[in-house]
Amino acid sequence: MINLANYREQIKQLAASSRGRLPYDIRLKSINDFVQSVITSAIGDTPFSWIICEGSSEKVYLSSYFKDLIDSKRLRIVPVGGAKEIKRLYNHLSTSYEDF
């Protein structure tokens, strides 16, 4: 079972701990699904705002700091498992955003 609150971070950890036995398509599908969700939720009638952070500890601090905006401005904070994952996600988002 994977917790959706930090699933990108968990998938990265599962991939590392499985030593390559975790199928690559799980990682690829999860990033594609996540990118689609972020983009469609950001351009909808009542859009969400997103902060993508490195890990769970950053999410704790950011959630506390932005607690008023989480509810009032529909802010979502998602840990993805490191700076490399942020860069990978940014590349996917910027490419996909052009299609919308």
C-alpha positions as CSV (number, residue, x, y, z in Angstrom):
1,M,0.0,0.0,0.0
2,I,1.2,3.5,-0.9
3,N,0.1,6.6,0.9
4,L,-1.1,9.2,-1.6
5,A,0.1,12.0,0.6
6,N,3.7,11.3,-0.4
7,Y,3.5,8.6,-3.0
8,R,6.2,10.0,-5.3
9,E,8.6,9.9,-2.3
10,Q,7.5,6.3,-1.4
11,I,7.9,5.1,-5.0
12,K,11.4,6.4,-5.1
13,Q,12.2,4.6,-1.8
14,L,10.5,1.4,-3.0
15,A,12.5,1.5,-6.2
16,A,15.8,1.9,-4.3
17,S,15.0,-0.8,-1.7
18,S,13.9,-3.3,-4.4
19,R,17.2,-3.0,-6.2
20,G,15.7,-2.7,-9.6
21,R,13.0,-5.3,-9.1
22,L,10.2,-2.7,-9.0
23,P,8.8,-2.4,-12.5
24,Y,9.8,0.8,-14.3
25,D,6.3,1.3,-15.6
26,I,5.0,1.9,-12.1
27,R,7.3,4.9,-11.7
28,L,6.5,6.2,-15.2
29,K,2.8,5.8,-14.8
30,S,2.8,7.5,-11.5
31,I,4.6,10.6,-12.7
32,N,2.4,10.8,-15.8
33,D,-0.8,10.5,-13.7
34,F,0.6,13.1,-11.2
35,V,1.5,15.6,-13.9
36,Q,-2.0,15.3,-15.5
37,S,-3.6,15.8,-12.1
38,V,-1.5,18.9,-11.3
39,I,-2.1,20.5,-14.6
40,T,-5.9,19.9,-14.8
41,S,-6.4,21.0,-11.2
42,A,-4.4,24.2,-11.7
43,I,-6.3,25.3,-14.8
44,G,-9.8,24.3,-13.7
45,D,-12.7,26.7,-12.7
46,T,-11.6,26.6,-9.0
47,P,-7.8,26.0,-9.4
48,F,-5.5,24.5,-6.9
49,S,-2.0,25.9,-6.2
50,W,0.9,23.5,-5.8
51,I,4.2,23.5,-3.9
52,I,6.4,20.6,-4.9
53,C,9.1,20.0,-2.2
54,E,11.9,17.5,-1.7
55,G,10.7,15.4,1.2
56,S,8.3,14.8,4.1
57,S,10.2,17.0,6.5
58,E,9.9,20.0,4.2
59,K,6.2,19.3,3.8
60,V,5.8,19.5,7.6
61,Y,7.5,22.9,7.7
62,L,5.8,24.3,4.6
63,S,2.3,23.1,5.8
64,S,2.8,24.9,9.1
65,Y,4.0,28.1,7.4
66,F,1.3,28.1,4.8
67,K,-1.5,26.6,6.9
68,D,-3.9,29.6,6.2
69,L,-3.4,29.3,2.4
70,I,-3.9,25.5,2.4
71,D,-7.6,26.0,3.0
72,S,-8.3,29.5,1.8
73,K,-6.4,29.3,-1.5
74,R,-6.6,25.5,-2.2
75,L,-2.8,25.0,-1.7
76,R,-1.4,21.5,-2.0
77,I,2.1,20.6,-0.8
78,V,3.6,17.4,-2.2
79,P,6.9,15.8,-1.3
80,V,8.5,13.9,-4.2
81,G,11.7,12.4,-2.8
82,G,14.6,14.7,-3.5
83,A,15.9,17.5,-5.7
84,K,16.4,15.2,-8.7
85,E,12.7,14.2,-8.6
86,I,11.7,17.9,-8.5
87,K,13.8,18.5,-11.6
88,R,12.3,15.5,-13.3
89,L,8.8,16.5,-12.4
90,Y,9.4,20.1,-13.6
91,N,10.6,18.8,-16.9
92,H,7.4,16.7,-17.3
93,L,5.2,19.6,-16.2
94,S,6.7,22.1,-18.5
95,T,6.5,19.7,-21.5
96,S,2.9,18.7,-20.7
97,Y,1.8,22.3,-19.9
98,E,2.6,23.3,-23.5
99,D,0.0,20.8,-24.7
100,F,-2.7,22.5,-22.6
